[in-house]
Amino acid sequence: MEAHHNITLPEGSIEKQTTTLNFGPTHPATHGVFQNIMEVDGERVVSTEQTVGYIHRAFEKLAERRPLYQITPITDRLNYCSSPINNMGWHITCERFLKVETPKRVDYLRIIIMELARISDHLICNSIVGVDTGAYTGFLYVMQYRELIYEIYEEVCGSRLTTNIGRIGGFERNFTNTAFTKLEKFLNEYPKVLKEFESLFTRNRIFMERTQGTGGISAERAMNYGFTGPNLRAAGVDYDVRVANPYSSYQDMDFTVPVGSTGDNYDRFLVRNAEMWQSLSIIQQAYNKVLSFKGTDAEVYHADVPEYYLPKKEDVYTKMEALIWHFKIIMGEIDLPKGQIYSPVEGGNGELGFYLISDGGRTPFRLHFRRPCFIYYQAYPELIKGGMLSDAVVTMSSLNLIAGELDA
Amino acid sequence: MALSNEYIQEQLVAKFGDQVYAFSTADGMLSFESPKELNLKVLQFLYDEPSLGFTFLTDLCAVNYPDNVGGELVVVYHLHNFKENVRIRYSIATAVATPDVFTASKLFEAANWMERETYDFFGVNFVGHPNLKRILNVDEMDYFPLRKEFPLEDQTRIDKDDEMFGRG
């Protein structure tokens, strides 16, 4: 068949058989600032090259001039769908580095907050996968429970998205009764909602057709690509930092690590859903443990680290020592010990690591963030190669890519 | 048998002799160094040796020590053995004047972008890398911003025109 073109090619030139397509950086289906320069053959993706770095903010450089407590707000802006995990991960890194022991009650409260964050993270990711396969309802429906989670954050720390929650050694204040009431409301109502969400999607014919067998990866390739978190577990590797290197007393909790087998979009969806059930169970266990503290133990919300934990405001006004500590902390005048540490936590989308090097100064000599989605996004061309363009969209959202974390 | 730090050290010393040194477990993680020419051999050995099995590259980054003459740039690999759940840290030093280091991207796909990031911020030239170009910064940039020779702007500088910032 003879092709008809508007452009007449010069004599002897070879016609390009594929189309170059610019997908992003501000396409509504990329859910963030991601650009892909794709070669497509009709609807099929032949190859793609990702461009990243649109919202790079030089966090690692900024961190080199900040005392530890001023780095927490930077971590908020990594994976902003689950900022509390980043905040806690950073506090835990500092505490391990400074050899600070946190009280058990603090650990359990942290677990509650971190698992709430994990639920809100997975909830967004899974419902966006739904949106990209044409089902907007789930996304709008579960949003009110993310709202409830955000209200709990608000009760604890005063903010919602970029939380800056907790301090080195514990929390800035004890949880209020309202926070616990809202938590109970969440624990009571959310299982029903999650069940409904699952029945909307899990055995939905259209959803299954769209997600099964697309964006798959084998366990070996996933490990070679540095996958972690739900994406690695969907490929069948049962690696979870909460189990492998427990922090914040996760060893006291009883939970399972859900795994998939094919590593495709459907398995990633299932693993995230299963993890939400596990998170709910962990929150319930942690809450029961929090309730079991009696007397003065039930009022503990921070460790005794005067060098890093701000004293009470009334003490600052009345006691000399508290005033001195307050001044030294705020002005960042406390020298760190020398040394280095790599400390990982299980973030919403994988192993979030903090590599901290100190030369004995007041600020880190070097701080490197191991950002899970920066590492596994490399596999994207391999995941979508040969598939349909519309599947590439679903694969991108099911990888749980967060531009803020990717670009640091 | 659990994989102990002593065993890893023995295996490395048996294989590479005095070419691997500076063993330390100061923060609970075994860390060691080697000359930069050996990096692929060491990584390959850690990967292939069945009793070691460090098949997961957790992290790759660089650190700039301007006072460490001849080894100003240090590339740090964090490796993980999932089966035994052991982590190790391996670092190599290179002079800032000749920052050539062999790429690990043939061994670990994950190293591809991490090396690009390291190149972008520190100017470590990964020899053999398939696509060594800037990743987070703009392509036109002609310096390596995370090196210590580029300090952050002084927060107390007063030569800025307040009028321009709405403070006049």
Contacts between the chains, C-beta under 8 A, distances in Angstrom:
chain1	res1	chain2	res2	distance
A	52	B	135	6.3
A	52	B	136	6.7
A	53	B	134	8.0
A	53	B	135	6.0
A	53	B	136	3.8
A	53	B	137	6.6
A	53	B	138	7.9
A	56	B	136	4.3
A	56	B	137	6.7
A	58	B	145	7.0
A	60	B	121	7.5
A	60	B	146	6.3
A	61	B	145	6.2
A	61	B	146	5.9
A	61	B	152	6.4
A	62	B	152	7.3
A	64	B	152	7.4
A	65	B	152	5.3
A	221	B	109	7.6
A	223	B	55	6.4
A	223	B	56	5.6
A	223	B	82	7.5
A	224	B	55	7.9
A	224	B	108	6.0
A	224	B	109	4.8
A	224	B	110	6.7
A	225	B	109	4.7
A	225	B	110	5.4
A	226	B	56	7.3
A	226	B	57	5.9
A	226	B	58	7.4
A	226	B	108	7.0
A	226	B	109	7.4
A	226	B	110	2.9
A	226	B	114	8.0
A	237	B	82	6.9
A	239	B	82	5.5
A	244	B	82	7.9
A	244	B	85	5.0
A	245	B	85	7.6
A	339	B	26	6.2
A	339	B	27	6.4
A	340	B	26	7.9
A	340	B	27	6.4
A	341	B	27	4.8
A	342	B	27	7.6
A	342	B	29	6.4
A	342	B	58	7.9
A	342	B	59	7.2
A	342	B	78	5.7
A	342	B	87	7.2
A	342	B	89	6.7
A	344	B	58	7.6
A	351	B	58	7.0
A	353	B	58	6.6
A	353	B	59	5.8
A	353	B	78	7.5
A	355	B	59	6.4
A	355	B	61	6.4
A	355	B	76	7.4
A	355	B	78	7.2
A	357	B	63	6.1
A	365	B	63	7.6
A	366	B	63	4.9
A	366	B	64	7.7
A	368	B	59	7.1
A	368	B	61	4.3
A	370	B	58	6.5
A	370	B	59	4.4
A	370	B	78	7.7
A	374	B	113	6.6
A	374	B	117	7.6
A	375	B	110	5.4
A	375	B	113	6.9
A	375	B	114	6.8
A	377	B	113	7.7
A	378	B	109	6.5
A	378	B	110	6.8
A	378	B	112	5.6
A	378	B	113	4.9
A	379	B	109	7.1
A	407	B	136	6.0
A	408	B	136	7.2
